[in-house]
Amino acid sequence: MGKQQDVGEPDRHSGSGATAHRLIGGGADERLTLAQDPTTPQMTLIDLASDPSAVVRKAVAARADAPAQALRPLTRDQDRQVREAVARNPSTSIANLMRLVKDADRWVRWAVASNPACDESIRRVMSEASDKELRGLLAESRELEPELAAKLTDDVSPEVRERLATHTHDPDAITALLADRTARVRKGVARNPRTTAEQRSALAADPVVDVRAALVRAVELDEADLERLVDDRSVQVRLAVATSELVPSHIRQALARDPDEMVATAARDYRPGSGSASAVRAPRIAHRPSAAGAGRSGGGTSQ
């Protein structure tokens, strides 16, 4: 990962876009090409950071080799997509990320969460943010410190706790969330491949149908747990057993005689690759939808 480098102040650099345009010359397309050219000198990138075109400034903001003097003013750019590009840039300094994680626009804040340069100080700010989605993105982070994972196990939002339950590598957090009173959180634990055999047995006996069904589809279970689930009182759970790619064939065959015809048919007709195993999805990286992105450019605040 590159780091921001300070370079000498350009003799003719000015904060005004008009000056930058006059110094560099050419139309917006030419300046964009210049901003994207890997051979463009850093002094020129500093000038382009104050270009009148937001597209040009965004191109500078996205460059991993952009100097600190170019990225620093772009953290305050009036165009939210420019600030978002800085927030994603792995060369952005911790000080600038700290400013951006508190940005008024949610897309800028969420972009910081995907930046590999984030350190504990940034993650700590995220854990205390009022923005539920920002805390949710933090909950999915593999680099999450045990102290912050423990804090998120008590998060006021069930969604944040569920996302932590699904993705955490912290055994203490998994244990705590297994006892969560909200079913969707335990469902998240059921989808976590880092649970122990003992924890999976507990989840196989969970009183909530959705938790048991999610468990069968997500992870491999001991034979004893599967045999119990074959006789589960819920059709939904037995159907999950019949169609899960993680269930051995001899267990599935027992459901071919299930009293529910839908379950029996699913078990008889099952073919490898046609099941409904649901692997844990990768953490959500908050990218602005392209269709909406065009309408969001420019100034303003998005809460």
C-alpha positions as CSV (number, residue, x, y, z in Angstrom):
1,M,0.0,0.0,0.0
2,G,1.4,3.4,-1.0
3,K,1.5,6.3,1.4
4,Q,0.9,10.0,0.8
5,Q,4.0,11.9,0.1
6,D,4.4,15.6,0.7
7,V,6.1,17.4,-2.1
8,G,7.3,21.0,-2.4
9,E,4.6,23.6,-2.9
10,P,4.2,24.5,-6.6
11,D,5.4,28.0,-7.4
12,R,2.3,28.8,-9.4
13,H,-0.3,26.7,-7.5
14,S,-3.5,28.5,-6.4
15,G,-6.6,27.3,-4.8
16,S,-8.7,28.5,-7.7
17,G,-9.8,26.1,-10.3
18,A,-9.5,28.9,-13.0
19,T,-5.8,29.2,-12.2
20,A,-5.2,25.5,-12.4
21,H,-7.0,25.4,-15.8
22,R,-5.0,28.3,-17.1
23,L,-1.7,26.8,-16.0
24,I,-2.3,23.3,-17.4
25,G,-4.3,24.3,-20.5
26,G,-6.5,22.1,-22.7
27,G,-10.1,21.0,-22.4
28,A,-11.6,18.9,-19.7
29,D,-11.0,15.6,-21.6
30,E,-7.4,16.4,-22.0
31,R,-7.0,17.3,-18.3
32,L,-8.8,14.1,-17.4
33,T,-6.3,12.1,-19.5
34,L,-3.5,14.0,-17.7
35,A,-5.0,13.2,-14.3
36,Q,-5.2,9.5,-15.2
37,D,-1.7,9.2,-16.8
38,P,0.6,7.4,-14.4
39,T,3.5,9.5,-15.7
40,T,2.0,12.8,-14.7
41,P,4.2,14.6,-12.3
42,Q,3.0,15.1,-8.7
43,M,3.2,18.8,-9.0
44,T,0.7,18.6,-11.9
45,L,-1.6,16.4,-9.8
46,I,-1.7,19.1,-7.1
47,D,-2.8,21.6,-9.7
48,L,-5.4,19.2,-11.1
49,A,-6.8,18.7,-7.6
50,S,-8.3,22.2,-7.9
51,D,-9.6,21.7,-11.5
52,P,-13.0,23.2,-12.3
53,S,-14.2,19.7,-13.4
54,A,-15.3,17.3,-10.7
55,V,-14.5,14.4,-13.0
56,V,-10.9,15.5,-13.2
57,R,-10.7,16.0,-9.4
58,K,-12.2,12.6,-8.8
59,A,-9.6,11.0,-11.1
60,V,-6.9,12.6,-8.9
61,A,-8.7,11.6,-5.7
62,A,-8.6,7.9,-6.9
63,R,-4.9,7.8,-7.6
64,A,-2.9,5.7,-5.0
65,D,0.2,7.8,-5.9
66,A,-1.5,11.2,-5.4
67,P,0.5,13.4,-3.0
68,A,-0.9,14.6,0.3
69,Q,-1.2,18.1,-1.0
70,A,-3.6,16.9,-3.6
71,L,-5.7,14.6,-1.4
72,R,-6.0,16.9,1.6
73,P,-8.1,19.6,0.0
74,L,-10.2,17.0,-1.8
75,T,-11.5,15.7,1.6
76,R,-13.5,19.0,1.7
77,D,-14.5,19.0,-2.0
78,Q,-18.0,20.2,-2.7
79,D,-18.7,17.1,-4.8
80,R,-19.5,14.1,-2.7
81,Q,-18.2,11.6,-5.3
82,V,-14.8,13.3,-5.2
83,R,-14.7,12.9,-1.4
84,E,-15.9,9.3,-1.8
85,A,-13.0,8.6,-4.1
86,V,-10.6,9.9,-1.5
87,A,-12.3,7.8,1.2
88,R,-11.6,4.7,-0.9
89,N,-8.0,5.6,-1.7
90,P,-5.7,3.3,0.2
91,S,-3.0,6.0,0.3
92,T,-5.3,8.5,2.1
93,S,-3.8,9.4,5.5
94,I,-5.4,8.4,8.8
95,A,-6.0,12.1,9.6
96,N,-8.0,12.5,6.3
97,L,-9.9,9.2,6.9
98,M,-10.8,10.4,10.3
99,R,-12.3,13.5,8.7
100,L,-14.2,11.5,6.0
101,V,-15.6,8.9,8.4
102,K,-17.5,11.8,10.0
103,D,-18.6,13.2,6.6
104,A,-22.2,14.5,6.3
105,D,-22.8,12.2,3.3
106,R,-23.4,8.5,4.1
107,W,-21.8,7.2,0.9
108,V,-18.5,8.9,1.9
109,R,-18.7,7.5,5.4
110,W,-19.4,4.0,4.1
111,A,-16.5,4.2,1.6
112,V,-14.1,4.7,4.5
113,A,-15.2,1.3,5.9
114,S,-13.8,-0.4,2.8
115,N,-10.5,1.3,2.9
116,P,-7.6,-1.1,3.8
117,A,-5.7,1.8,5.4
118,C,-8.3,2.0,8.3
119,D,-6.7,1.4,11.7
120,E,-8.1,0.9,15.2
121,S,-8.6,4.6,15.7
122,I,-10.9,4.8,12.7
123,R,-12.7,1.6,13.6
124,R,-13.3,2.9,17.1
125,V,-15.0,6.0,15.7
126,M,-17.1,3.8,13.5
127,S,-18.2,1.7,16.5
128,E,-19.5,4.9,18.2
129,A,-21.2,6.4,15.1
130,S,-25.0,7.0,15.1
131,D,-25.0,5.6,11.5
132,K,-26.3,2.0,11.8
133,E,-25.0,1.0,8.4
134,L,-21.5,2.2,9.3
135,R,-21.5,0.1,12.4
136,G,-22.8,-2.8,10.3
137,L,-20.0,-2.5,7.9
138,L,-17.6,-2.5,10.9
139,A,-19.2,-5.6,12.2
140,E,-18.3,-7.4,9.0
141,S,-14.6,-6.4,9.2
142,R,-12.1,-9.2,9.6
143,E,-9.7,-6.8,11.3
144,L,-12.1,-6.0,14.1
145,E,-10.4,-5.9,17.5
146,P,-11.8,-8.2,20.2
147,E,-12.7,-5.1,22.3
148,L,-14.8,-3.6,19.5
149,A,-16.4,-7.0,18.7
150,A,-17.4,-7.3,22.3
151,K,-18.9,-3.8,22.1
152,L,-20.9,-4.6,19.0
153,T,-22.4,-7.7,20.6
154,D,-24.4,-5.2,22.7
155,D,-25.2,-2.9,19.8
156,V,-28.7,-1.5,20.0
157,S,-29.4,-2.6,16.4
158,P,-30.3,-6.3,15.8
159,E,-29.1,-5.9,12.2
160,V,-25.6,-4.9,13.4
161,R,-25.5,-7.8,15.8
162,E,-26.7,-10.2,13.1
163,R,-23.9,-9.0,10.7
164,L,-21.4,-9.4,13.4
165,A,-22.8,-12.9,14.2
166,T,-22.4,-14.0,10.6
167,H,-18.9,-12.7,10.0
168,T,-17.0,-12.5,13.2
169,H,-13.9,-14.7,13.8
170,D,-13.9,-13.9,17.5
171,P,-14.9,-16.9,19.6
172,D,-16.1,-14.9,22.6
173,A,-18.3,-12.8,20.3
174,I,-19.8,-15.9,18.8
175,T,-20.5,-17.3,22.3
176,A,-22.2,-14.1,23.4
177,L,-24.3,-13.8,20.3
178,L,-25.4,-17.4,20.5
179,A,-27.4,-16.3,23.6
180,D,-28.9,-13.3,21.9
181,R,-32.7,-13.1,22.5
182,T,-33.3,-11.9,18.9
183,A,-33.8,-14.8,16.5
184,R,-32.2,-13.0,13.5
185,V,-29.0,-12.7,15.5
186,R,-28.9,-16.4,16.3
187,K,-29.7,-17.0,12.6
188,G,-26.5,-15.0,11.8
189,V,-24.5,-17.3,14.2
190,A,-26.0,-20.3,12.4
191,R,-24.6,-19.1,9.1
192,N,-21.1,-18.5,10.6
193,P,-18.7,-21.3,9.6
194,R,-16.5,-20.7,12.6
195,T,-19.0,-22.1,15.2
196,T,-18.0,-25.2,17.2
197,A,-19.7,-28.6,17.0
198,E,-21.2,-28.0,20.4
199,Q,-22.6,-24.6,19.3
200,R,-24.1,-26.1,16.2
201,S,-25.8,-28.7,18.3
202,A,-27.3,-25.9,20.4
203,L,-28.5,-24.1,17.2
204,A,-30.0,-27.3,15.8
205,A,-32.2,-27.3,18.9
206,D,-33.1,-23.6,18.6
207,P,-36.8,-22.9,19.2
208,V,-37.0,-20.7,16.1
209,V,-37.6,-22.5,12.7
210,D,-35.6,-19.9,10.7
211,V,-32.5,-20.5,12.8
212,R,-32.6,-24.3,12.4
213,A,-33.2,-24.0,8.7
214,A,-30.4,-21.5,8.2
215,L,-28.0,-23.8,10.1
216,V,-28.8,-26.8,7.8
217,R,-28.1,-24.8,4.7
218,A,-25.0,-23.1,5.9
219,V,-22.7,-25.6,7.7
220,E,-21.9,-29.3,8.0
221,L,-23.5,-30.9,11.1
222,D,-22.8,-34.0,13.1
223,E,-24.8,-37.1,12.2
224,A,-26.7,-37.0,15.5
225,D,-27.9,-33.4,14.8
226,L,-28.9,-34.3,11.3
227,E,-30.9,-37.3,12.4
228,R,-32.8,-35.2,14.8
229,L,-33.5,-32.6,12.1
230,V,-34.8,-35.2,9.8
231,D,-37.7,-35.6,12.3
232,D,-38.0,-31.9,12.9
233,R,-41.6,-30.8,13.5
234,S,-41.2,-28.0,10.9
235,V,-41.7,-28.7,7.2
236,Q,-39.4,-25.8,6.5
237,V,-36.5,-27.4,8.4
238,R,-37.0,-30.8,6.8
239,L,-37.2,-29.2,3.4
240,A,-33.9,-27.5,4.1
241,V,-32.3,-30.9,5.0
242,A,-33.7,-32.4,1.8
243,T,-32.2,-29.7,-0.4
244,S,-29.0,-28.7,1.4
245,E,-25.8,-29.6,-0.5
246,L,-24.1,-30.1,2.9
247,V,-26.3,-33.1,3.9
248,P,-25.0,-36.6,3.2
249,S,-27.0,-38.7,0.7
250,H,-28.1,-41.3,3.2
251,I,-29.6,-38.7,5.5
252,R,-31.5,-37.1,2.5
253,Q,-32.8,-40.6,1.5
254,A,-34.6,-40.9,4.8
255,L,-36.7,-37.9,3.8
256,A,-37.9,-39.6,0.6
257,R,-40.6,-41.2,2.8
258,D,-41.5,-37.9,4.6
259,P,-45.2,-37.5,5.3
260,D,-45.1,-34.1,3.6
261,E,-45.1,-34.7,-0.2
262,M,-43.1,-31.5,-1.0
263,V,-40.3,-32.6,1.3
264,A,-40.4,-36.2,0.0
265,T,-40.3,-35.0,-3.6
266,A,-37.5,-32.6,-3.0
267,A,-35.4,-35.4,-1.4
268,R,-36.1,-37.9,-4.2
269,D,-35.5,-35.3,-7.0
270,Y,-32.4,-33.8,-5.4
271,R,-29.3,-33.5,-7.7
272,P,-25.9,-32.2,-6.6
273,G,-25.5,-28.6,-7.6
274,S,-29.3,-28.0,-7.4
275,G,-29.5,-27.6,-3.7
276,S,-30.0,-24.4,-1.7
277,A,-26.8,-24.2,0.3
278,S,-26.2,-20.6,1.3
279,A,-22.6,-19.8,1.7
280,V,-21.9,-16.8,3.9
281,R,-21.8,-13.7,1.7
282,A,-18.8,-11.5,1.5
283,P,-18.9,-8.4,3.6
284,R,-20.9,-5.6,2.0
285,I,-18.6,-3.0,0.6
286,A,-20.7,0.2,0.3
287,H,-20.6,1.1,-3.3
288,R,-23.0,3.7,-4.6
289,P,-25.5,2.1,-7.1
290,S,-24.5,3.3,-10.6
291,A,-28.0,4.4,-11.5
292,A,-28.3,6.5,-8.5
293,G,-24.8,7.7,-8.5
294,A,-25.3,10.1,-11.4
295,G,-28.1,11.8,-9.6
296,R,-26.1,12.2,-6.4
297,S,-23.1,14.1,-7.7
298,G,-22.6,17.6,-6.6
299,G,-23.0,19.3,-3.3
300,G,-25.5,18.6,-0.6
301,T,-25.9,16.2,2.2
302,S,-27.2,12.7,2.2
303,Q,-28.2,11.4,5.6
